[in-house]
Amino acid sequence: MKSLLIDTSTEALILILTEDDKVIDYHYEIIKRDHSTLLMPNLDNLLARNHFDISEIDRLIVTEGPGSYTGVRIGVTVAKTLSYALNIPLYKVSTLELMASSFIDKGMYIMPIIDARRGNVFGALYHVKQNRLVPIYPDQLYSFSELLENVKQNISEDVLVVGLGEVNLTDTQFTYLKVSDYFNPKCVFNVTLTLVDNVHTFVPSYKRKAEAELNLK
């Protein structure tokens, strides 16, 4: 089975092309805010250099969020369009779980975070068991300082915090690593995929209202 994963929910653009249990090729690039213009050209290049036609893809996988409101929406919209046009199944996966999955062999507790501004993060906490990520804290919008304190009170072991930007952590219980330094395309095999039952009604998991909506309050 040939699968294509699309992730535009953070400042990274991620495309992973797989066949059965093997990664054929991938694209990983930090592009900040240019997902709308760079997604399709990079997808076309990925398929072309591997002599694939888009019609050969058997299923699509897309990150459903949380993350950048615009970024999440771009990836989900493209994935929904391709799923409908090609008449192939669409699966969704948490952005945070995909981030954590590159670090399964590096820690027992993994906390992926995405900057949500004003001292907040989109975050989660996973426990690694038998090479799978077991959620301890759900995907949610957290105060970063309160999240760290809560984890410290409930988890005695070391915790690996993973993200995209620069983070300074003074508590030695927490170690921070950047996803861009450790990204592994095989991460797609370590995540939980959920089939989207209805492509037309599928909406991203933003975990909060868009900034434009907040400004209207």
C-alpha positions in Angstrom: 0.0 0.0 0.0 1.3 3.4 -1.0 0.7 6.2 1.5 1.3 9.9 1.5 1.5 12.0 4.7 1.0 15.7 4.6 1.8 18.0 7.5 1.6 21.8 7.3 0.5 22.5 10.8 3.7 24.0 12.1 6.5 26.0 10.6 7.8 22.8 9.0 6.5 21.4 5.7 6.5 17.6 5.9 5.7 15.1 3.1 6.4 11.4 3.6 5.9 8.8 0.9 5.7 5.2 2.0 5.0 1.8 0.6 3.9 -0.8 3.1 6.5 -0.6 6.0 9.2 1.2 4.0 9.8 5.0 3.6 10.3 5.6 -0.1 11.2 9.3 0.2 10.3 12.4 2.2 10.6 16.2 2.3 11.2 18.1 5.5 11.8 21.9 5.4 11.4 24.8 7.8 9.4 27.4 5.8 7.6 29.5 8.4 4.5 30.8 6.6 4.8 29.8 3.0 2.9 26.5 3.1 0.2 27.6 0.7 2.7 28.3 -2.1 5.3 25.6 -1.4 3.1 22.5 -0.6 2.0 21.5 -4.1 5.4 22.2 -5.9 7.2 20.1 -3.3 4.6 17.4 -3.5 4.9 17.3 -7.3 8.7 17.1 -7.0 8.6 14.3 -4.4 6.3 12.2 -6.7 8.3 13.0 -9.9 11.7 12.1 -8.5 10.3 8.7 -7.4 8.5 8.1 -10.7 5.1 8.2 -8.9 1.8 9.5 -10.2 -0.6 10.9 -7.7 -3.2 8.3 -8.9 -0.9 5.5 -7.5 -1.4 6.7 -3.9 -3.7 4.3 -2.0 -4.3 6.4 1.1 -3.6 9.8 2.5 -2.6 10.8 6.0 -2.9 14.4 7.3 -2.1 16.1 10.6 -5.3 17.4 12.1 -3.7 19.9 14.5 -3.2 21.6 16.8 -0.8 24.2 15.4 -0.9 27.2 13.2 -4.5 27.9 12.3 -3.7 28.7 8.7 -1.1 25.9 8.3 -3.5 23.2 9.7 -6.2 24.4 7.4 -4.0 24.3 4.3 -2.9 20.7 4.9 -6.4 19.5 5.7 -7.9 21.2 2.7 -5.4 19.7 0.3 -5.7 16.3 1.8 -9.5 16.4 1.7 -9.5 17.5 -1.9 -7.1 14.8 -3.0 -9.0 12.1 -1.0 -12.2 13.1 -2.8 -10.7 13.5 -6.2 -8.8 10.2 -6.1 -11.5 8.3 -4.1 -9.1 7.0 -1.6 -9.3 6.9 2.2 -8.1 9.8 4.4 -6.6 9.2 7.8 -5.9 11.9 10.5 -3.1 12.0 13.1 -2.4 14.5 15.9 0.4 16.9 15.0 1.8 16.6 18.5 1.9 12.8 18.3 3.7 13.0 15.0 6.3 15.4 16.6 6.8 13.0 19.5 7.1 9.9 17.4 10.6 10.8 16.1 11.9 10.5 19.7 10.5 7.1 20.8 14.0 5.7 21.2 15.2 8.7 23.2 13.1 8.9 26.3 10.3 7.2 28.3 8.3 10.4 28.7 7.9 12.8 25.8 6.3 16.2 25.8 5.8 17.8 22.4 5.0 21.5 22.4 4.0 24.1 19.9 4.3 27.8 20.7 0.8 29.3 21.1 2.0 32.7 22.3 1.4 34.7 25.5 3.1 32.0 27.5 0.9 29.2 26.2 1.7 26.1 24.2 -0.2 23.4 22.5 1.1 20.4 24.3 0.7 16.8 25.3 2.6 14.2 27.3 3.2 10.6 26.1 4.7 7.5 27.8 6.6 5.2 25.6 5.6 1.6 25.9 6.7 -1.1 23.6 7.6 1.4 20.9 4.2 3.1 21.0 3.1 6.4 22.4 0.6 6.2 25.2 -1.1 9.5 25.9 -0.9 10.7 29.5 -1.9 14.4 29.0 -4.2 15.0 26.0 -3.6 17.5 23.2 -4.6 20.8 24.7 -3.8 24.5 25.0 -1.8 24.9 28.2 0.0 27.5 30.2 3.6 26.3 29.6 4.8 27.1 33.1 1.7 25.4 34.7 2.2 22.4 32.4 5.8 21.9 33.5 4.8 22.3 37.1 2.0 19.8 36.8 4.2 17.2 35.1 6.9 17.7 37.7 4.4 17.0 40.5 3.1 13.8 38.8 6.0 12.3 37.0 9.3 11.5 38.8 11.3 10.4 35.8 13.1 12.6 33.3 10.9 14.2 30.6 12.0 15.0 27.1 10.4 18.2 25.8 10.5 18.5 22.0 9.5 21.5 19.8 10.5 23.7 16.9 11.8 26.9 18.5 14.3 27.8 21.1 13.3 26.9 24.7 15.3 27.4 27.9 14.5 25.0 30.7 16.2 25.4 34.0 14.8 22.3 35.7 17.1 19.3 35.1 14.2 17.0 35.0 13.4 18.4 31.6 15.6 18.2 28.5 14.7 20.1 25.4 15.4 18.9 21.8 14.4 20.5 18.5 12.4 18.3 16.1 14.3 19.6 13.1 17.5 18.1 14.5 16.1 14.6 15.1 13.3 14.3 12.6 12.9 10.7 11.4 10.5 9.9 8.5 9.9 6.5 10.0 7.9 8.3 12.6 4.8 7.8 10.4 4.9 4.1 11.4 4.8 4.9 15.2 1.6 7.0 15.3 -2.1 6.2 15.7 -4.1 6.8 12.5 -7.8 7.4 12.6 -9.9 6.9 9.5 -11.9 10.0 8.5 -15.4 8.7 8.1 -16.7 11.7 6.1 -14.2 13.8 4.1 -16.7 16.6 3.6 -17.5 17.1 7.3 -13.9 16.6 8.6 -12.6 19.7 10.3 -9.2 20.3 11.9 -8.5 20.1 15.6 -7.5 23.7 16.3 -7.9 23.5 20.2 -8.7 27.2 20.2 -10.4 29.9 18.1 -8.5 31.6 15.3 -6.7 34.9 16.2 -9.1 36.8 14.0 -12.0 35.4 15.9 -10.4 36.3 19.2 -9.8 39.8 18.1 -13.5 40.3 17.5 -14.3 39.5 21.1 
